[in-house]
Amino acid sequence: MTKRRACLLASWAFFYELSVKLPDILDQMEFVPHIAENLKTMDERLFRDEPMGLAQDIFEQQAG
C-alpha cells in the first residue's frame, strides 16, 4: 500500500467515524456551525493505487 493511499484511508476512516458521531457532536455544541448544503463526495480516484490522471483533467479544462 502506498503512503498516499494509507493517508487517504486514514482520513476516510476519521471522517467516517466523525460522520457517525456528528449528530452527537452537533447536539453538544454551543453554537450552530455553518455546514454547506452542497457537500460533495471525495473523488474516488484518491483511493486507487494508480495515477489519478490530473494532467488529463487540467488539459481538458483548458481545452474547454
C-alpha positions as CSV (number, residue, x, y, z in Angstrom):
1,M,0.0,0.0,0.0
2,T,1.4,3.4,-0.9
3,K,1.8,6.2,1.6
4,R,-0.7,8.3,-0.2
5,R,-3.3,5.5,-0.1
6,A,-2.6,4.8,3.6
7,C,-3.1,8.5,4.4
8,L,-6.3,8.8,2.4
9,L,-7.7,5.7,4.0
10,A,-6.9,7.0,7.5
11,S,-8.5,10.3,6.6
12,W,-11.6,8.5,5.2
13,A,-11.8,6.4,8.4
14,F,-11.6,9.5,10.6
15,F,-14.3,11.4,8.6
16,Y,-16.5,8.3,8.6
17,E,-16.2,8.0,12.3
18,L,-16.9,11.7,12.6
19,S,-20.0,11.4,10.4
20,V,-21.3,8.6,12.6
21,K,-20.8,10.8,15.7
22,L,-21.7,14.1,14.1
23,P,-25.3,14.2,15.4
24,D,-24.0,13.8,19.0
25,I,-21.3,16.4,18.4
26,L,-23.7,18.9,17.0
27,D,-26.1,18.5,19.9
28,Q,-23.3,19.4,22.4
29,M,-22.1,22.5,20.5
30,E,-22.8,25.9,22.0
31,F,-23.3,27.4,18.5
32,V,-24.8,26.3,15.2
33,P,-22.0,25.7,12.7
34,H,-22.3,26.6,9.1
35,I,-22.5,23.4,7.0
36,A,-22.7,23.8,3.3
37,E,-25.8,22.4,1.7
38,N,-24.0,21.3,-1.4
39,L,-21.4,19.0,0.1
40,K,-19.7,16.7,-2.4
41,T,-18.1,13.3,-2.1
42,M,-14.4,13.0,-2.4
43,D,-13.1,12.0,-5.8
44,E,-12.9,8.2,-5.7
45,R,-9.7,8.2,-7.7
46,L,-8.0,9.3,-4.5
47,F,-8.5,5.8,-3.1
48,R,-7.0,3.9,-6.0
49,D,-3.3,2.9,-6.3
50,E,-3.0,4.1,-10.0
51,P,-2.3,7.7,-11.0
52,M,-5.3,10.0,-10.8
53,G,-5.0,11.5,-14.3
54,L,-4.9,15.1,-13.0
55,A,-2.8,16.2,-16.0
56,Q,-5.6,15.0,-18.4
57,D,-8.2,16.8,-16.3
58,I,-6.3,20.0,-16.5
59,F,-5.8,19.6,-20.2
60,E,-9.5,19.0,-20.8
61,Q,-10.5,22.0,-18.6
62,Q,-8.1,24.3,-20.6
63,A,-9.4,22.9,-23.9
64,G,-12.9,23.9,-22.9
